[in-house]
Amino acid sequence: MELIVAENINKSYQSGEVSVKALKDISFKIEVASLVSFIGPSGSGKTTLLNLIGCLDKPTSGALKIADTDVFGLDRRKAASFRGKNIGFIFQDFNLIPVLTVYENVEYPLLMVQDVPVADRNKRVMTLLDAVGVADQKDKYPDQISGGQKQRVSIARALVTKTKLVLADEPTANLDHESAYMVINLMKKMKDDLGTTFIFSTHDQKIVGEVETIYTLEDGALTSREDTGRVKDV
């Protein structure tokens, strides 16, 4: 079953009088409950593409459906609503709110985008904190926990709205080797247990070595797709 269908996506930016093509006729399909990585050198278009999939930007032309929704056809308000309910984000610098506790950071998306009763919020937050192994850190602030723990909190936050799609931009870049593998294995487990699709933009070979599909971007063009042969467990 396909979660994402992209057709002939182009994205151009205006730099003075010059039009720069960041993405050139990008087409791909991604299934539900997948681990997918977009790789390529800096400037190849990975982040631009993730921004489009995340409904943070609009293309110059092309079509993109996520969960059967034409996301490029959504206005700004509807795109924000769709993003809040359907897409989670994991960043290399964690992007946790420093004045909120671990618990409050994970709870925050539920307060912003969904009218979730208090009891249900507490159950969702604590279930995910337990699943990622940081329930005992719930009352601490981000500067009181390790980098690996921060990224675990970020994963819980990305999943708390019951999203089926998580976009991860270099999620292991600021982690040591051991913490990076712990986070990767956690995301694989979440994919299997919850049916979540994870899309990575990364240079990290630890992630590339674990995904099921690898797309390579060069100069804004999709140059190859490799199915790694790893069997999905869902």
C-alpha positions as CSV (number, residue, x, y, z in Angstrom):
1,M,0.0,0.0,0.0
2,E,1.4,3.4,-1.0
3,L,1.6,6.2,1.5
4,I,3.4,8.7,-0.8
5,V,3.2,9.2,-4.5
6,A,5.3,12.0,-6.1
7,E,5.1,12.8,-9.8
8,N,7.4,15.2,-11.7
9,I,8.2,17.5,-8.8
10,N,10.2,20.6,-9.8
11,K,11.3,23.4,-7.4
12,S,13.0,26.6,-8.6
13,Y,14.3,29.5,-6.6
14,Q,15.0,33.0,-7.8
15,S,18.5,34.3,-7.0
16,G,18.6,37.8,-8.4
17,E,17.8,37.5,-12.1
18,V,18.8,33.9,-12.1
19,S,16.4,30.9,-11.6
20,V,18.0,28.0,-9.8
21,K,16.4,24.6,-10.1
22,A,16.7,22.8,-6.8
23,L,14.6,19.8,-7.9
24,K,14.2,18.5,-11.4
25,D,11.3,16.2,-12.4
26,I,11.4,14.0,-9.2
27,S,9.0,11.0,-9.1
28,F,8.9,8.2,-6.6
29,K,6.5,6.0,-4.5
30,I,6.9,5.0,-0.9
31,E,4.9,2.3,0.8
32,V,3.3,2.3,4.3
33,A,5.6,1.0,7.1
34,S,8.9,1.7,5.2
35,L,12.4,2.8,6.0
36,V,13.6,5.0,3.2
37,S,16.7,7.2,2.8
38,F,17.4,10.0,0.4
39,I,21.2,10.4,0.0
40,G,23.4,12.7,-1.9
41,P,26.1,15.4,-1.5
42,S,25.3,18.8,0.1
43,G,23.2,20.8,-2.3
44,S,21.7,17.8,-4.0
45,G,18.2,18.8,-3.0
46,K,17.6,16.4,0.0
47,T,16.4,19.0,2.4
48,T,14.3,20.8,-0.2
49,L,12.5,17.6,-1.0
50,L,11.9,16.8,2.7
51,N,10.5,20.3,3.1
52,L,8.0,19.6,0.3
53,I,7.0,16.2,1.7
54,G,6.6,17.9,5.1
55,C,4.2,20.5,3.7
56,L,6.6,23.2,4.7
57,D,7.0,24.5,1.1
58,K,5.3,24.4,-2.3
59,P,6.9,23.1,-5.6
60,T,7.1,25.1,-8.8
61,S,5.3,22.2,-10.5
62,G,4.4,18.6,-9.9
63,A,2.1,16.5,-7.8
64,L,2.4,14.9,-4.3
65,K,-0.1,12.7,-2.5
66,I,0.3,11.7,1.1
67,A,-2.3,9.2,2.5
68,D,-4.4,10.0,-0.6
69,T,-4.4,13.7,0.1
70,D,-3.2,16.2,-2.6
71,V,-0.9,18.1,-0.3
72,F,0.3,20.6,-2.9
73,G,-3.4,21.7,-3.3
74,L,-3.8,22.6,0.3
75,D,-3.8,26.3,1.4
76,R,-1.5,27.4,4.2
77,R,-3.9,26.8,7.0
78,K,-5.0,23.4,5.7
79,A,-1.4,22.4,5.1
80,A,-0.5,23.3,8.7
81,S,-3.4,21.2,9.9
82,F,-2.5,18.2,7.8
83,R,1.2,18.5,8.8
84,G,0.3,18.6,12.5
85,K,-2.0,15.6,12.3
86,N,-0.1,13.4,9.9
87,I,3.6,14.2,9.9
88,G,6.3,14.0,12.6
89,F,9.7,15.5,12.4
90,I,13.1,14.5,14.0
91,F,16.0,16.9,13.7
92,Q,19.8,16.5,14.1
93,D,19.8,19.2,16.9
94,F,16.7,17.6,18.6
95,N,14.7,20.9,18.6
96,L,13.4,20.3,22.1
97,I,11.9,23.3,24.0
98,P,14.4,24.0,26.8
99,V,11.9,25.4,29.3
100,L,9.6,22.3,29.0
101,T,10.2,19.0,30.7
102,V,10.7,15.8,28.8
103,Y,7.0,15.0,29.4
104,E,5.9,18.5,28.3
105,N,7.9,18.4,25.2
106,V,6.2,15.2,24.1
107,E,2.8,16.4,25.1
108,Y,3.2,19.7,23.3
109,P,2.0,18.6,19.8
110,L,-1.2,17.3,21.4
111,L,-1.9,20.7,22.8
112,M,-1.2,22.5,19.6
113,V,-2.9,20.4,16.9
114,Q,-5.4,18.1,18.6
115,D,-8.2,18.4,21.1
116,V,-7.1,15.5,23.2
117,P,-8.5,15.0,26.8
118,V,-6.1,15.2,29.6
119,A,-6.3,11.5,30.6
120,D,-5.7,10.4,27.0
121,R,-2.8,12.9,26.6
122,N,-1.1,11.4,29.7
123,K,-1.6,7.8,28.5
124,R,-0.2,8.6,25.0
125,V,2.8,10.5,26.4
126,M,3.7,8.0,29.1
127,T,3.2,5.0,26.7
128,L,5.7,6.5,24.2
129,L,8.2,7.6,26.8
130,D,8.2,4.1,28.1
131,A,8.5,2.6,24.6
132,V,11.6,4.8,23.9
133,G,13.1,4.0,27.3
134,V,13.1,7.5,28.9
135,A,9.9,7.3,31.1
136,D,12.2,7.7,34.2
137,Q,13.4,11.1,32.7
138,K,10.0,12.6,32.3
139,D,10.4,15.4,34.8
140,K,13.9,16.5,33.7
141,Y,14.6,19.3,31.3
142,P,16.5,18.8,28.0
143,D,19.8,20.2,29.3
144,Q,19.7,17.5,32.1
145,I,19.7,14.5,29.7
146,S,22.1,13.0,27.2
147,G,22.1,13.5,23.4
148,G,20.8,10.0,22.9
149,Q,18.1,10.5,25.4
150,K,17.1,13.8,23.7
151,Q,16.7,12.0,20.3
152,R,14.6,9.4,22.0
153,V,12.4,12.1,23.3
154,S,12.3,13.6,19.8
155,I,11.1,10.2,18.4
156,A,8.3,10.1,21.1
157,R,7.3,13.6,20.2
158,A,7.2,12.8,16.5
159,L,4.9,9.8,17.1
160,V,2.5,11.2,19.8
161,T,-0.1,12.4,17.4
162,K,-0.3,8.8,16.0
163,T,1.3,9.9,12.7
164,K,2.2,7.3,10.1
165,L,5.0,9.4,8.5
166,V,8.1,10.7,10.2
167,L,10.7,12.8,8.4
168,A,14.2,12.7,9.9
169,D,16.9,15.1,8.8
170,E,20.3,13.8,9.8
171,P,18.9,12.4,13.1
172,T,22.1,10.7,14.2
173,A,24.6,13.5,13.2
174,N,25.1,14.7,16.8
175,L,25.2,11.3,18.4
176,D,28.0,9.1,19.4
177,H,28.3,5.6,17.7
178,E,26.5,3.7,20.4
179,S,23.7,6.2,20.8
180,A,23.2,6.4,17.0
181,Y,22.7,2.6,16.8
182,M,20.3,2.7,19.7
183,V,18.2,5.4,18.0
184,I,18.3,3.6,14.7
185,N,17.1,0.3,16.3
186,L,14.4,2.2,18.1
187,M,13.1,3.7,14.9
188,K,13.1,0.2,13.2
189,K,11.1,-1.1,16.2
190,M,8.6,1.7,15.9
191,K,8.2,1.0,12.2
192,D,7.5,-2.7,12.9
193,D,5.2,-2.1,16.0
194,L,3.3,1.0,14.8
195,G,3.5,0.7,11.0
196,T,5.3,4.1,10.8
197,T,7.1,5.2,7.7
198,F,10.5,6.8,8.3
199,I,12.1,8.9,5.6
200,F,15.7,10.0,6.2
201,S,17.8,12.7,4.7
202,T,21.3,11.6,5.7
203,H,25.0,11.0,5.0
204,D,25.2,8.5,7.9
205,Q,26.1,5.1,6.6
206,K,24.8,3.5,9.8
207,I,21.3,4.6,8.7
208,V,21.8,3.9,5.0
209,G,22.9,0.3,6.0
210,E,19.5,-0.3,7.7
211,V,16.9,1.1,5.3
212,E,14.9,-0.8,2.8
213,T,15.1,1.7,-0.1
214,I,17.8,4.2,-1.0
215,Y,17.1,7.1,-3.4
216,T,20.2,9.0,-4.6
217,L,19.9,12.7,-5.5
218,E,22.5,14.6,-7.5
219,D,22.1,18.3,-8.6
220,G,18.4,18.2,-7.9
221,A,17.8,15.0,-10.0
222,L,16.9,11.6,-8.8
223,T,19.6,9.4,-10.3
224,S,18.9,6.0,-8.8
225,R,16.7,3.9,-6.6
226,E,18.1,0.8,-4.7
227,D,15.9,-1.7,-3.0
228,T,18.2,-3.3,-0.4
229,G,16.3,-6.5,-0.1
230,R,15.6,-6.2,3.6
231,V,12.3,-7.8,4.4
232,K,9.7,-5.7,6.1
233,D,8.5,-7.3,9.3
234,V,5.1,-5.7,9.5
